[in-house]
Amino acid sequence: MTTIKLFAAALLIGVASFANAQSTEAETAKACADMTKAKVELLTKELNLDKDQTAKANDLLAKNEESLMGMRGHCETMDAKAKEQDKATYASIAEMLNPEQQKKMQELQASGKLESCGKEGGTGCCAGKKGSAKAEAEKK
């Protein structure tokens, strides 16, 4: 009887851990989608992108975030790879811009606005979530 109780308790703990992991993965995916959306909105506004440019920028940024998904939680490794991939993604976006937009894109990158976009409260995709409730409350 004791063995059955121990087995049931272990099974319950395992199921709870699995459910929590799935929830965290979904939250991370949403945070990354939110970050992509925020960056696209910033680029659209700052660079005055047309609909076609906006759609292409969204596709490039979404693919960039998807490629980093398996690295979430390994921030040091991910940060190095993310910087490399971001640079390539931004270069691809710059290729579709006119000269005036390219200049503004360079200014956005130099200012750090683009990198901090979607990382409210000092967190972001790397942390698996947007700003914490505490950080959100402190802003208000």
C-alpha positions, 0 to 999 in steps of 0.5 A: 500500500505504501508503494502505491501511495509513493508511486501516486505522489511521484506521478502527481508531481511529474504531471504538475511539473510537465503542466508547468513546463508547458505553461512556461513555454507558452508564456515564452512564445507569447513574450517573443511574439510580443517583442516581435510585434513591438519591434515591428511597430517601432520600425514602422513608426520610426522608418515610416515603412509601407505595408509591404516593408512592414510585412517583410520586417515582421517575417524577418523578426519573427523568424529570428525569434523562432530560431532562438526559442530553444535557447531560452533560459541559457541567456549567456549563450543566447545573448551572443547568438541573438546579437549575431542574428539580430545584426543579420536580421537588421541588415536584411531589413535595411536592404529593403529600405530607401536611403533615408530609411536606412539612415534612420535604421542606423540611428535606431540601432545606435541609440539602443532603442531597437534592442530595448524594444519589448524588454520592459522592466529589464526582462524580455524573451531571454527571461521568458516573460515581459516585465514582472508585475512588480516592474509594471506597478513601479512604472505607474 
